Amino acid sequence: MDSRSPHAIGDSKADRVPSIWWFALALVPLFASQLMRLHQHTAAGWLVWDYAGRIAALAILAAIPAARAVAYRREQRRISFLEIGVWIAGIVLLDRLSQWPRRLINATLPATVIGKYPHPTGWLNVFDLIVGLALVAASEEIIFRRLLRNASQPYLGDGVFAILMTSLIFGAFHWWSGIGNILLAATTGILFMAMYRRSGALWPVVLVHYLVDLIAFSGVWR
């Protein structure tokens, strides 16, 4: 007779589900929100759907014990704050230098730009720059760096090939924003994953992701 409780048995079954399914499940609300955003005509409507998809994806991962154990695990930082600063400076600089090629590619292939990021103003712009971009950085790093890395290891390993493939998936997530943005996202994805593997902890990568987006969307460095 099995002495385990039904709750324990359920957890055991969940633990045996491959991590790739948790990643796929998290993509459902993200993709749904992308589709809904394409039909929005106001910045507020666009942002509401964007936030909703990201919060829903994170909530799904938090609600499933096996997914939560991967997505929200604690990690020990292995590099110094000085090295983190060097990574941040390098990635931000490379992202800025990549803006001209991104714009050129999108201008050359305008049909690939299906939707554009809105331009909120006033308090909504401030809220998005502080809270919204933090949500973007945290959700994408948890899902496309930590969770996808864990999910792909049985199939791709954890070397250069895995970095390239996961970064291409991250780039493809930006399918609506044009080929230039897709290529830029894939390139920064390589840097983010390399930094994550080097640092051992995700929060430095979340920080650099946030700063890259903050500089891009605040217009402080054109």
C-alpha positions in Angstrom: 0.0 0.0 0.0 1.3 3.4 -0.9 1.6 5.5 2.2 2.2 8.8 0.4 -0.6 11.4 0.4 -2.4 12.2 -2.8 -0.7 15.7 -2.8 2.7 14.1 -2.7 1.8 11.7 -5.5 0.6 14.6 -7.6 3.8 16.5 -7.0 5.8 13.4 -8.0 4.0 13.2 -11.3 4.6 16.9 -11.9 8.3 16.5 -11.2 8.5 13.9 -14.0 7.1 16.3 -16.6 10.0 17.5 -18.8 10.8 21.2 -18.2 10.2 21.9 -21.9 6.5 21.7 -21.3 6.6 24.3 -18.5 8.4 26.6 -21.0 5.8 25.9 -23.7 3.0 26.5 -21.2 4.5 29.9 -20.2 4.6 30.9 -23.8 0.8 30.6 -24.2 -0.2 33.8 -22.4 2.9 35.6 -23.8 1.9 34.8 -27.4 -1.8 35.5 -26.7 -0.9 38.9 -25.4 1.2 39.6 -28.5 -1.7 38.8 -30.7 -4.1 41.0 -28.7 -1.6 43.9 -28.7 -1.7 44.0 -32.5 -5.3 45.1 -32.3 -4.8 47.9 -29.8 -5.0 51.5 -30.9 -3.9 53.2 -27.7 -0.7 53.0 -25.6 -2.7 52.1 -22.5 -4.5 49.2 -24.2 -1.2 47.9 -25.7 0.6 48.0 -22.3 -2.3 46.4 -20.4 -2.3 43.4 -22.7 1.5 43.2 -22.5 1.6 43.3 -18.7 -1.3 40.8 -18.5 0.5 38.2 -20.7 3.7 38.5 -18.7 2.1 38.4 -15.3 0.0 35.4 -16.4 3.1 33.5 -17.6 4.9 34.1 -14.3 1.8 33.2 -12.3 1.5 29.9 -14.2 5.1 29.0 -13.4 4.6 30.0 -9.7 1.5 27.8 -9.4 3.1 24.6 -10.6 5.6 23.3 -8.0 8.0 21.6 -10.5 8.0 24.7 -12.7 8.4 27.0 -9.7 11.4 25.1 -8.4 13.2 25.9 -11.7 11.9 29.4 -12.5 12.2 30.9 -9.0 15.2 29.0 -7.6 17.9 30.8 -5.7 21.3 31.0 -7.3 24.7 32.0 -5.9 26.5 34.8 -7.7 30.0 33.8 -8.9 31.4 37.0 -10.2 32.3 40.4 -8.6 30.3 43.5 -8.8 33.1 45.0 -10.8 32.7 42.3 -13.5 29.0 42.8 -13.4 29.6 46.5 -14.2 31.9 45.6 -17.1 29.3 43.2 -18.5 26.6 45.9 -18.2 28.7 48.6 -19.9 29.7 46.2 -22.7 26.2 45.0 -23.5 24.7 48.4 -23.3 27.4 49.8 -25.7 27.0 46.9 -28.2 23.2 47.3 -28.1 23.5 51.0 -28.9 25.9 50.3 -31.7 23.5 47.8 -33.1 20.6 50.3 -33.5 21.6 51.6 -36.9 21.8 48.2 -38.5 18.5 47.3 -36.8 16.8 50.4 -38.3 18.3 49.8 -41.7 17.1 46.2 -41.9 13.6 47.1 -40.8 13.5 50.0 -43.2 14.6 47.7 -46.0 12.1 45.0 -45.1 9.1 47.1 -43.8 6.6 44.3 -44.4 8.2 42.3 -41.6 7.3 45.0 -39.1 3.8 43.9 -38.0 3.5 45.9 -34.9 5.3 48.7 -33.0 6.0 49.5 -29.4 3.6 52.4 -28.3 4.8 55.8 -27.1 3.0 56.4 -23.8 3.1 59.9 -22.3 2.8 61.4 -18.9 2.4 59.2 -15.8 1.9 56.1 -18.0 5.3 56.6 -19.6 6.9 57.0 -16.2 5.1 53.9 -14.9 6.1 51.9 -17.9 9.8 52.9 -17.7 10.0 52.0 -14.0 7.6 49.1 -13.6 6.7 47.9 -17.0 10.3 47.5 -18.3 11.2 45.8 -15.0 8.4 43.3 -15.6 9.7 42.8 -19.2 13.2 42.2 -18.1 12.3 39.8 -15.2 9.7 37.8 -17.2 11.9 37.3 -20.3 15.0 36.4 -18.3 13.2 33.9 -16.1 11.5 32.3 -19.1 14.0 32.6 -21.9 17.2 32.3 -19.9 16.7 30.3 -16.7 13.7 28.1 -17.7 14.6 27.6 -21.4 18.2 26.8 -20.5 17.1 24.2 -18.0 14.5 22.8 -20.5 16.9 22.6 -23.4 19.9 21.0 -21.6 18.7 17.4 -22.1 18.5 18.0 -25.9 21.2 20.7 -26.6 23.6 20.4 -23.6 24.9 23.6 -22.1 27.6 24.8 -24.5 27.9 27.2 -27.4 25.2 25.4 -29.5 22.7 25.7 -26.7 23.4 29.4 -26.3 22.9 29.9 -30.0 19.7 27.9 -30.2 18.1 29.4 -27.1 19.0 32.9 -28.3 17.4 32.2 -31.7 14.2 31.2 -29.9 14.4 34.5 -27.9 14.8 36.4 -31.2 11.8 34.6 -32.7 9.7 35.7 -29.7 10.0 39.2 -31.2 8.5 38.0 -34.5 6.1 41.0 -34.7 8.7 43.8 -34.5 10.6 43.2 -37.8 13.7 41.2 -38.9 16.0 43.9 -37.6 14.6 43.6 -34.1 14.6 39.8 -34.3 18.3 39.7 -35.2 19.1 42.3 -32.5 17.1 40.3 -29.9 18.9 37.1 -30.8 22.3 38.8 -30.6 21.6 40.3 -27.2 20.2 37.0 -26.2 23.6 35.4 -26.8 25.2 38.0 -24.6 22.6 37.6 -21.9 22.9 33.8 -21.8 26.7 34.1 -21.8 26.5 36.5 -18.9 24.1 34.2 -17.1 26.4 31.2 -17.4 29.3 33.2 -16.2 27.6 34.9 -13.3 25.7 31.9 -12.0 22.9 34.1 -10.9 20.1 35.6 -13.0 19.6 39.0 -11.3 22.6 40.6 -12.9 21.2 39.7 -16.3 17.8 41.0 -15.4 19.5 44.3 -14.4 21.4 44.7 -17.7 18.3 43.7 -19.6 16.3 46.4 -17.8 19.0 49.1 -18.4 19.2 48.2 -22.1 15.5 48.7 -22.5 15.4 51.8 -20.2 18.0 53.5 -22.4 16.3 52.4 -25.6 12.8 53.5 -24.6 13.6 56.6 -22.5 15.6 58.1 -25.4 18.4 59.2 -23.1 21.0 58.0 -25.7 20.0 58.3 -29.3 
